[in-house]
Each structure stands twice: as structure tokens, then as C-alpha cells.
């Protein structure tokens, strides 16, 4: 299991360390380091700068789209079990508009069990709106792409079905 907190820290289980071939600090992306307890044993934490954590994230195996949809449903069920009714994903430096398509599919299937707000993070100067319009058009059937993306970017949640 891999859990990331922002862009400065991640927690990995021993199985995740093995899957990512991390046995020492030399195996951690540049700028990152394994956290250790007083006896020098790894705690599972990896800390570092934004570049190190993004590079660590990029080492993770990429799920198929169907796995993303099922994982999203399982995540929402766990949030429900914890009595959470909404989440906000502030976006990030390594997320693109297409990365939200699994959430849109769960929503289009009428299986959303939590409210979701998200932010699209413009990463390409001069092409931010154009980059977001394609996925938004695919997600918004009765509203303009600009309206959907503006809504999503301001955290008001998913666009109208």
C-alpha cells in the first residue's frame, strides 16, 4: 500500500517497498530519503522534496481504467464506512484532467456515494483551458466545457449530468 500526503511525504508498506524495489536510500528518487526509527529500521515513511515524491509516485504500477473505476467505488465505500459524505481533491502537479474520468464514470452510472469537488491544475502555460476542455466536454453532456471546467476548478463538484 502507498499513501501520499501532499508532495513531501509518503508511507509505504513492506510489500510496497518490495514492489518498487526500494531497499535503501539509494533506491529512493533523488531528493528523497527513507525515514528510520531510533534503531535505524525503516518506518515505512519516505520524505523529500516535491520532485522526489512525484518521481516516487510515478514508479507505481498504473491501473487499467476498469481498475480505476472499481478502486474509486471501493474508496468511496470506505469513506462511507467512516461516515464521510464528501471529499475535495485539490489536484496536483502530476494529475491531468483525464485522471478524473473514473470518477466521472462512477457518477454517470449513478453510483456516487460521496460528493466530490476537485481542482484542475494548469500545467502548460498558454494551453491550460484547451487542455481541460477535452475531458470536460467528454464529461459534460448538457453544459459547455468552459462552464464545467470552471465549476470543477472552483470546487463546486461534478458538472451536471
N, C-alpha and C positions, 0 to 999 in steps of 0.2 A: 504494500500500500504506500502511496505517495500523497502527502498533504502539504500544500504550499501556503504560506502566509505572506501575502504581498510579494515583493520582489527582493527579499532579504533573508528568507529562511524557509527551509523545507524539512519535514520529518519523513523518514523512510523506515519501513520495517526491514528486518534482516533479509526477507525474501526480495524486497525491492533493491536492496544493496546488491544482492546476488544477480538479479535480472539485469541491472545496469552495469555489472562488472566493476563495482566500487569496492575495493579492499583497503585503500589507503588514500591519503590526501592527494597523492599523485594522480588518482583516477577521477578526482573531482574537477569540474571545469575550472579554468584559470580564474583566480579571484575568490574561489570558494574554499571552505575547509570543513572537515568533519568535526563536530563537537564531541568532546570526550568528558567522562566523569573524572573524579579525583584520582582514580587508579589508572587512567589512560584508556579505558574501554570506551568505544564509540557509543554515544547515547541514541543515535538514530538521526540526530539533527545535523543539518548542513546549513551553514550560514555563509554569506558572502554578498558581494555587490549584485546589482541588478543583472549585469551581463552573465555572471556565474549562475544565477538561479534560472535565468531564461535558457541558458545552454543546458542546464541540468534537466529542465522541463522538456526541452527538445530531444533529449535522449530517450524519453518514454516511448513505448510502443504506441502506434497510432491505431485507435479503434476504428472499425468499419462504421459506416453510417448507421446501420441497424444496431450495432453495439452501443453507439452514442444514444440512440433513441431509448433503448432498453435501460441503459445506465442512467439516463435522465429520469425515467419513470421510477427506478429504484431509489435514486437520490431524493426525489420528491416524496416518496413513501416514507423514507427515513425522516425527512423534515416533518412530515405529518405526525409520525410517531413521537417526535419531540415537541409536538404542539405548535410548530411554526407554520404560519399561514402565508408568508411572503418572504421573498429574498430580493436582494439587489446585487447585481454583478457590475462592479464599476468598470469592467472592461480591462484591457491591459495592452501591454506593448507587443505581445505575441498572439493576440486574438484578432481575427478578421471577421467581417460581417457574416461570412459563410459559416463560421463556427457556431452560430446560433440556430442553424437550420434544424437541428434535432429538437430544440425547444419548440420551434415553430410547428414541427410535425406533431409533437405531442399535443400542442394547443389546437391544431386543425382537427385532430382526432377527437377533440372534446375530453381529453384525459388530464388536463391541468388540475392539479390538486393544491397548488400554491400560486400566489400572484408573483409574477416575475417582472422586475424592472432591470434595465441594462443600459449600458453606455457604449456607443461605438467610438472607438479611439482612432482618430485620423492619423495615419502613419506615413502618408505620402503627400508632401506639400504640393498644393495645386491640384490634387486629384482626390481629395477626401470625400467630397459629395458624390462624385462619379463612382468611386469605389463602393460606396454604401448603397447607391441606388439599385444596383442589380439584385442583391439579396433582398432588399426591401420590396422591390417590385414583385419578386417571386413569393414573398410572404403576404403582401397586402393585395387583396383581390379587389376591394371596392374603394380604396383610398389611394391617393397619389403616393409615389415613393418618397417624395420630399416630406409629405405630412407624416408618413410612418417613421421615417428615419429621424425627423425632428422630435417626434413623440418619444421614440425609444431613447434618443440621446439625452433627453431631459428627464428620463427616469419615470415616465408615466406608464410604463408597462408595454405589453404587447399591442400591436396595431389591431384595429377592428377586423373581425373575420369577414 
